[in-house]
């Protein structure tokens, strides 16, 4: 692996308080159909989407302002 490959960082954001998957999708992936953008975000961010404790507590929005949300797929290493 060369230095150029090591310097590439996966694009991510820190959500605003109260952000939902739909709001993030609209803001970060405006050229992608909404349902597809939401699905992509959720698959790239399973660490947030599958947060069991929040879902069991009945909270409708498991996204916290302290979360890191990836807005592109995992990088492919060569």
N, CA, C and O atoms as a printed pandas DataFrame, in Angstrom:
     atom_number atom_name residue_name chain_id  residue_number  x_coord  y_coord  z_coord
0              1         N          UNK        A               1    0.856   -1.173    0.000
1              2        CA          UNK        A               1    0.000    0.000    0.000
2              3         C          UNK        A               1    0.901    1.236    0.000
3              4         O          UNK        A               1    1.862    1.309    0.766
4              5         N          UNK        A               2    0.588    2.201   -0.859
5              6        CA          UNK        A               2    1.420    3.393   -0.912
6              7         C          UNK        A               2    0.822    4.527   -0.076
7              8         O          UNK        A               2   -0.299    4.417    0.419
8              9         N          UNK        A               3    1.571    5.604    0.073
9             10        CA          UNK        A               3    1.168    6.734    0.922
10            11         C          UNK        A               3   -0.114    7.392    0.422
11            12         O          UNK        A               3   -0.934    7.818    1.235
12            13         N          UNK        A               4   -0.308    7.487   -0.887
13            14        CA          UNK        A               4   -1.517    8.109   -1.438
14            15         C          UNK        A               4   -2.768    7.352   -0.998
15            16         O          UNK        A               4   -3.798    7.963   -0.710
16            17         N          UNK        A               5   -2.680    6.037   -0.946
17            18        CA          UNK        A               5   -3.828    5.243   -0.509
18            19         C          UNK        A               5   -4.111    5.448    0.975
19            20         O          UNK        A               5   -5.268    5.404    1.393
20            21         N          UNK        A               6   -3.095    5.665    1.758
21            22        CA          UNK        A               6   -3.278    5.863    3.193
22            23         C          UNK        A               6   -3.885    7.218    3.524
23            24         O          UNK        A               6   -4.505    7.369    4.577
24            25         N          UNK        A               7   -3.724    8.204    2.652
25            26        CA          UNK        A               7   -4.219    9.540    2.955
26            27         C          UNK        A               7   -5.698    9.718    2.599
27            28         O          UNK        A               7   -6.290   10.729    2.978
28            29         N          UNK        A               8   -6.298    8.792    1.900
29            30        CA          UNK        A               8   -7.715    8.878    1.525
30            31         C          UNK        A               8   -8.569    8.536    2.732
31            32         O          UNK        A               8   -8.420    7.471    3.331
32            33         N          UNK        A               9   -9.460    9.441    3.080
33            34        CA          UNK        A               9  -10.340    9.248    4.228
34            35         C          UNK        A               9  -11.781    9.160    3.729
35            36         O          UNK        A               9  -12.204    9.938    2.874
36            37         N          UNK        A              10  -12.508    8.220    4.265
37            38        CA          UNK        A              10  -13.920    8.038    3.897
38            39         C          UNK        A              10  -14.726    9.247    4.360
39            40         O          UNK        A              10  -14.616    9.673    5.509
40            41         N          UNK        A              11  -15.536    9.797    3.456
41            42        CA          UNK        A              11  -16.332   10.982    3.775
42            43         C          UNK        A              11  -17.350   10.671    4.865
43            44         O          UNK        A              11  -18.033    9.648    4.819
44            45         N          UNK        A              12  -17.444   11.568    5.844
45            46        CA          UNK        A              12  -18.384   11.386    6.948
46            47         C          UNK        A              12  -18.832   12.746    7.461
47            48         O          UNK        A              12  -18.225   13.774    7.161
48            49         N          UNK        A              13  -19.903   12.729    8.238
49            50        CA          UNK        A              13  -20.426   13.944    8.863
50            51         C          UNK        A              13  -20.737   13.645   10.325
51            52         O          UNK        A              13  -20.792   12.487   10.740
52            53         N          UNK        A              14  -20.938   14.696   11.085
53            54        CA          UNK        A              14  -21.498   14.595   12.428
54            55         C          UNK        A              14  -22.891   15.198   12.303
55            56         O          UNK        A              14  -23.018   16.361   11.920
56            57         N          UNK        A              15  -23.937   14.440   12.617
57            58        CA          UNK        A              15  -25.299   14.932   12.397
58            59         C          UNK        A              15  -25.679   16.080   13.330
59            60         O          UNK        A              15  -25.131   16.234   14.421
60            61         N          UNK        A              16  -26.628   16.869   12.865
61            62        CA          UNK        A              16  -27.206   17.921   13.695
62            63         C          UNK        A              16  -28.198   17.283   14.661
63            64         O          UNK        A              16  -28.753   16.227   14.358
64            65         N          UNK        A              17  -28.431   17.897   15.808
65            66        CA          UNK        A              17  -29.423   17.339   16.738
66            67         C          UNK        A              17  -30.779   17.151   16.039
67            68         O          UNK        A              17  -31.270   18.052   15.358
68            69         N          UNK        A              18  -31.357   15.992   16.218
69            70        CA          UNK        A              18  -32.670   15.705   15.639
70            71         C          UNK        A              18  -32.646   15.238   14.200
71            72         O          UNK        A              18  -33.704   14.958   13.636
72            73         N          UNK        A              19  -31.462   15.140   13.574
73            74        CA          UNK        A              19  -31.383   14.658   12.194
74            75         C          UNK        A              19  -31.978   13.261   12.073
75            76         O          UNK        A              19  -31.829   12.431   12.969
76            77         N          UNK        A              20  -32.645   13.015   10.968
77            78        CA          UNK        A              20  -33.165   11.685   10.642
78            79         C          UNK        A              20  -32.415   11.169    9.419
79            80         O          UNK        A              20  -31.672   11.908    8.773
80            81         N          UNK        A              21  -32.620    9.897    9.115
81            82        CA          UNK        A              21  -31.994    9.333    7.921
82            83         C          UNK        A              21  -32.435   10.090    6.676
83            84         O          UNK        A              21  -31.625   10.347    5.786
84            85         N          UNK        A              22  -33.706   10.445    6.608
85            86        CA          UNK        A              22  -34.233   11.159    5.439
86            87         C          UNK        A              22  -33.573   12.526    5.302
87            88         O          UNK        A              22  -33.172   12.914    4.205
88            89         N          UNK        A              23  -33.458   13.257    6.404
89            90        CA          UNK        A              23  -32.837   14.583    6.338
90            91         C          UNK        A              23  -31.377   14.504    5.901
91            92         O          UNK        A              23  -30.922   15.305    5.086
92            93         N          UNK        A              24  -30.657   13.543    6.443
93            94        CA          UNK        A              24  -29.251   13.377    6.056
94            95         C          UNK        A              24  -29.158   12.977    4.586
95            96         O          UNK        A              24  -28.300   13.483    3.862
96            97         N          UNK        A              25  -30.027   12.079    4.141
97            98        CA          UNK        A              25  -30.022   11.644    2.741
98            99         C          UNK        A              25  -30.290   12.822    1.807
99           100         O          UNK        A              25  -29.609   12.984    0.794
100          101         N          UNK        A              26  -31.270   13.632    2.145
101          102        CA          UNK        A              26  -31.592   14.793    1.301
102          103         C          UNK        A              26  -30.423   15.771    1.228
103          104         O          UNK        A              26  -30.134   16.320    0.165
104          105         N          UNK        A              27  -29.766   15.981    2.333
105          106        CA          UNK        A              27  -28.678   16.956    2.399
106          107         C          UNK        A              27  -27.389   16.425    1.770
107          108         O          UNK        A              27  -26.716   17.147    1.034
108          109         N          UNK        A              28  -27.047   15.183    2.051
109          110        CA          UNK        A              28  -25.746   14.645    1.641
110          111         C          UNK        A              28  -25.759   13.884    0.321
111          112         O          UNK        A              28  -24.725   13.774   -0.338
112          113         N          UNK        A              29  -26.914   13.360   -0.072
113          114        CA          UNK        A              29  -27.020   12.586   -1.319
114          115         C          UNK        A              29  -28.182   13.111   -2.167
115          116         O          UNK        A              29  -29.084   12.351   -2.517
116          117         N          UNK        A              30  -28.165   14.407   -2.498
117          118        CA          UNK        A              30  -29.320   15.018   -3.168
118          119         C          UNK        A              30  -29.623   14.465   -4.559
119          120         O          UNK        A              30  -30.759   14.575   -5.022
120          121         N          UNK        A              31  -28.647   13.879   -5.230
121          122        CA          UNK        A              31  -28.855   13.365   -6.583
122          123         C          UNK        A              31  -29.303   11.905   -6.612
123          124         O          UNK        A              31  -29.460   11.321   -7.685
124          125         N          UNK        A              32  -29.507   11.322   -5.444
125          126        CA          UNK        A              32  -29.922    9.918   -5.336
126          127         C          UNK        A              32  -31.380    9.882   -4.885
127          128         O          UNK        A              32  -31.755   10.635   -3.986
128          129         N          UNK        A              33  -32.214    9.027   -5.484
129          130        CA          UNK        A              33  -33.599    8.906   -5.025
130          131         C          UNK        A              33  -33.633    8.672   -3.510
131          132         O          UNK        A              33  -32.808    7.940   -2.963
132          133         N          UNK        A              34  -34.593    9.301   -2.852
133          134        CA          UNK        A              34  -34.625    9.314   -1.384
134          135         C          UNK        A              34  -34.562    7.926   -0.750
135          136         O          UNK        A              34  -33.741    7.692    0.137
136          137         N          UNK        A              35  -35.408    7.014   -1.189
137          138        CA          UNK        A              35  -35.434    5.677   -0.587
138          139         C          UNK        A              35  -34.091    4.971   -0.769
139          140         O          UNK        A              35  -33.614    4.299    0.146
140          141         N          UNK        A              36  -33.488    5.117   -1.931
141          142        CA          UNK        A              36  -32.183    4.507   -2.188
142          143         C          UNK        A              36  -31.103    5.155   -1.326
143          144         O          UNK        A              36  -30.234    4.462   -0.795
144          145         N          UNK        A              37  -31.154    6.476   -1.184
145          146        CA          UNK        A              37  -30.163    7.194   -0.373
146          147         C          UNK        A              37  -30.260    6.787    1.096
147          148         O          UNK        A              37  -29.238    6.563    1.745
148          149         N          UNK        A              38  -31.472    6.691    1.620
149          150        CA          UNK        A              38  -31.668    6.281    3.017
150          151         C          UNK        A              38  -31.154    4.865    3.221
151          152         O          UNK        A              38  -30.461    4.584    4.199
152          153         N          UNK        A              39  -31.494    3.974    2.298
153          154        CA          UNK        A              39  -31.039    2.584    2.402
154          155         C          UNK        A              39  -29.513    2.493    2.366
155          156         O          UNK        A              39  -28.915    1.730    3.125
156          157         N          UNK        A              40  -28.893    3.266    1.491
157          158        CA          UNK        A              40  -27.433    3.268    1.409
158          159         C          UNK        A              40  -26.819    3.776    2.705
159          160         O          UNK        A              40  -25.899    3.160    3.243
160          161         N          UNK        A              41  -27.324    4.895    3.208
161          162        CA          UNK        A              41  -26.800    5.451    4.464
162          163         C          UNK        A              41  -26.904    4.435    5.596
163          164         O          UNK        A              41  -25.961    4.259    6.368
164          165         N          UNK        A              42  -28.039    3.776    5.691
165          166        CA          UNK        A              42  -28.231    2.807    6.766
166          167         C          UNK        A              42  -27.277    1.622    6.617
167          168         O          UNK        A              42  -26.764    1.117    7.616
168          169         N          UNK        A              43  -27.033    1.174    5.394
169          170        CA          UNK        A              43  -26.122    0.040    5.202
170          171         C          UNK        A              43  -24.675    0.436    5.455
171          172         O          UNK        A              43  -23.879   -0.402    5.878
172          173         N          UNK        A              44  -24.315    1.688    5.206
173          174        CA          UNK        A              44  -22.956    2.163    5.456
174          175         C          UNK        A              44  -22.726    2.493    6.924
175          176         O          UNK        A              44  -21.587    2.687    7.349
176          177         N          UNK        A              45  -23.812    2.558    7.704
177          178        CA          UNK        A              45  -23.734    2.988    9.100
178          179         C          UNK        A              45  -24.456    2.025   10.026
179          180         O          UNK        A              45  -25.254    2.441   10.865
180          181         N          UNK        A              46  -24.175    0.746    9.873
181          182        CA          UNK        A              46  -24.830   -0.260   10.711
182          183         C          UNK        A              46  -24.565   -0.027   12.196
183          184         O          UNK        A              46  -25.380   -0.402   13.039
184          185         N          UNK        A              47  -23.434    0.586   12.518
185          186        CA          UNK        A              47  -23.115    0.885   13.919
186          187         C          UNK        A              47  -24.146    1.830   14.536
187          188         O          UNK        A              47  -24.289    1.868   15.758
188          189         N          UNK        A              48  -24.856    2.584   13.719
189          190        CA          UNK        A              48  -25.911    3.484   14.202
190          191         C          UNK        A              48  -27.285    2.854   13.955
191          192         O          UNK        A              48  -28.126    2.809   14.852
192          193         N          UNK        A              49  -27.497    2.375   12.746
193          194        CA          UNK        A              49  -28.796    1.841   12.357
194          195         C          UNK        A              49  -29.240    0.656   13.216
195          196         O          UNK        A              49  -30.429    0.511   13.499
196          197         N          UNK        A              50  -28.317   -0.172   13.625
197          198        CA          UNK        A              50  -28.662   -1.363   14.383
198          199         C          UNK        A              50  -28.467   -1.205   15.888
199          200         O          UNK        A              50  -28.360   -2.195   16.612
200          201         N          UNK        A              51  -28.422    0.016   16.346
201          202        CA          UNK        A              51  -28.213    0.270   17.777
202          203         C          UNK        A              51  -29.403   -0.292   18.559
203          204         O          UNK        A              51  -30.449    0.350   18.656
204          205         N          UNK        A              52  -29.238   -1.473   19.103
205          206        CA          UNK        A              52  -30.335   -2.206   19.748
206          207         C          UNK        A              52  -30.886   -1.497   20.984
207          208         O          UNK        A              52  -32.103   -1.469   21.170
208          209         N          UNK        A              53  -30.053   -0.938   21.812
209          210        CA          UNK        A              53  -30.526   -0.323   23.055
210          211         C          UNK        A              53  -31.490    0.820   22.783
211          212         O          UNK        A              53  -32.484    0.970   23.494
212          213         N          UNK        A              54  -31.220    1.609   21.788
213          214        CA          UNK        A              54  -32.090    2.737   21.453
214          215         C          UNK        A              54  -33.406    2.237   20.888
215          216         O          UNK        A              54  -34.471    2.735   21.253
216          217         N          UNK        A              55  -33.341    1.258   20.003
217          218        CA          UNK        A              55  -34.560    0.735   19.409
218          219         C          UNK        A              55  -35.439    0.059   20.458
219          220         O          UNK        A              55  -36.662    0.183   20.408
220          221         N          UNK        A              56  -34.837   -0.646   21.396
221          222        CA          UNK        A              56  -35.618   -1.308   22.436
222          223         C          UNK        A              56  -36.250   -0.293   23.376
223          224         O          UNK        A              56  -37.312   -0.555   23.941
224          225         N          UNK        A              57  -35.618    0.856   23.552
225          226        CA          UNK        A              57  -36.168    1.888   24.426
226          227         C          UNK        A              57  -37.320    2.625   23.763
227          228         O          UNK        A              57  -37.959    3.466   24.397
228          229         N          UNK        A              58  -37.595    2.324   22.495
229          230        CA          UNK        A              58  -38.718    2.925   21.800
230          231         C          UNK        A              58  -38.429    4.278   21.180
231          232         O          UNK        A              58  -39.349    4.963   20.733
232          233         N          UNK        A              59  -37.164    4.672   21.147
233          234        CA          UNK        A              59  -36.838    5.941   20.521
234          235         C          UNK        A              59  -36.958    5.805   19.015
235          236         O          UNK        A              59  -36.431    4.853   18.439
236          237         N          UNK        A              60  -37.651    6.752   18.356
237          238        CA          UNK        A              60  -37.824    6.642   16.913
238          239         C          UNK        A              60  -36.575    7.009   16.117
239          240         O          UNK        A              60  -36.447    6.584   14.969
240          241         N          UNK        A              61  -35.658    7.777   16.684
241          242        CA          UNK        A              61  -34.489    8.230   15.939
242          243         C          UNK        A              61  -33.213    7.836   16.664
243          244         O          UNK        A              61  -32.838    8.470   17.650
244          245         N          UNK        A              62  -32.540    6.790   16.183
245          246        CA          UNK        A              62  -31.328    6.341   16.862
246          247         C          UNK        A              62  -30.085    7.155   16.526
247          248         O          UNK        A              62  -28.989    6.791   16.953
248          249         N          UNK        A              63  -30.221    8.247   15.775
249          250        CA          UNK        A              63  -29.054    9.045   15.399
250          251         C          UNK        A              63  -28.791   10.090   16.475
251          252         O          UNK        A              63  -29.665   10.890   16.810
252          253         N          UNK        A              64  -27.580   10.072   17.006
253          254        CA          UNK        A              64  -27.179   11.021   18.048
254          255         C          UNK        A              64  -26.219   12.049   17.468
255          256         O          UNK        A              64  -25.499   11.746   16.516
256          257         N          UNK        A              65  -26.192   13.262   18.023
257          258        CA          UNK        A              65  -25.257   14.280   17.529
258          259         C          UNK        A              65  -23.790   13.872   17.672
259          260         O          UNK        A              65  -22.925   14.452   17.016
260          261         N          UNK        A              66  -23.502   12.900   18.504
261          262        CA          UNK        A              66  -22.117   12.437   18.689
262          263         C          UNK        A              66  -21.731   11.313   17.717
263          264         O          UNK        A              66  -20.575   10.892   17.695
264          265         N          UNK        A              67  -22.678   10.828   16.920
265          266        CA          UNK        A              67  -22.395    9.767   15.958
266          267         C          UNK        A              67  -21.569   10.286   14.788
267          268         O          UNK        A              67  -21.645   11.461   14.429
268          269         N          UNK        A              68  -20.795    9.410   14.211
269          270        CA          UNK        A              68  -20.119    9.684   12.946
270          271         C          UNK        A              68  -20.915    8.933   11.884
271          272         O          UNK        A              68  -21.074    7.715   11.965
272          273         N          UNK        A              69  -21.415    9.664   10.889
273          274        CA          UNK        A              69  -22.228    9.074    9.836
274          275         C          UNK        A              69  -21.432    9.091    8.533
275          276         O          UNK        A              69  -21.063   10.155    8.038
276          277         N          UNK        A              70  -21.174    7.915    7.988
277          278        CA          UNK        A              70  -20.470    7.819    6.720
278          279         C          UNK        A              70  -21.437    8.154    5.592
279          280         O          UNK        A              70  -22.565    7.661    5.577
280          281         N          UNK        A              71  -21.007    8.983    4.654
281          282        CA          UNK        A              71  -21.865    9.395    3.551
282          283         C          UNK        A              71  -21.329    8.904    2.204
283          284         O          UNK        A              71  -21.641    9.464    1.153
284          285         N          UNK        A              72  -20.529    7.865    2.259
285          286        CA          UNK        A              72  -20.084    7.158    1.069
286          287         C          UNK        A              72  -19.782    5.721    1.481
287          288         O          UNK        A              72  -19.556    5.442    2.658
288          289         N          UNK        A              73  -19.779    4.806    0.504
289          290        CA          UNK        A              73  -19.532    3.402    0.840
290          291         C          UNK        A              73  -18.114    3.177    1.353
291          292         O          UNK        A              73  -17.249    4.039    1.200
292          293         N          UNK        A              74  -17.879    2.016    1.961
293          294        CA          UNK        A              74  -16.514    1.696    2.412
294          295         C          UNK        A              74  -15.534    1.780    1.251
295          296         O          UNK        A              74  -15.853    1.434    0.113
296          297         N          UNK        A              75  -14.355    2.241    1.567
297          298        CA          UNK        A              75  -13.307    2.334    0.550
298          299         C          UNK        A              75  -12.793    0.941    0.231
299          300         O          UNK        A              75  -12.727    0.078    1.106
300          301         N          UNK        A              76  -12.435    0.731   -1.006
301          302        CA          UNK        A              76  -11.914   -0.552   -1.447
302          303         C          UNK        A              76  -10.397   -0.494   -1.386
303          304         O          UNK        A              76   -9.778    0.384   -1.987
304          305         N          UNK        A              77   -9.805   -1.421   -0.665
305          306        CA          UNK        A              77   -8.344   -1.475   -0.631
306          307         C          UNK        A              77   -7.857   -2.327   -1.786
307          308         O          UNK        A              77   -8.526   -3.271   -2.208
308          309         N          UNK        A              78   -6.714   -1.991   -2.278
309          310        CA          UNK        A              78   -6.177   -2.692   -3.450
310          311         C          UNK        A              78   -5.026   -3.551   -3.064
311          312         O          UNK        A              78   -4.442   -4.220   -3.916
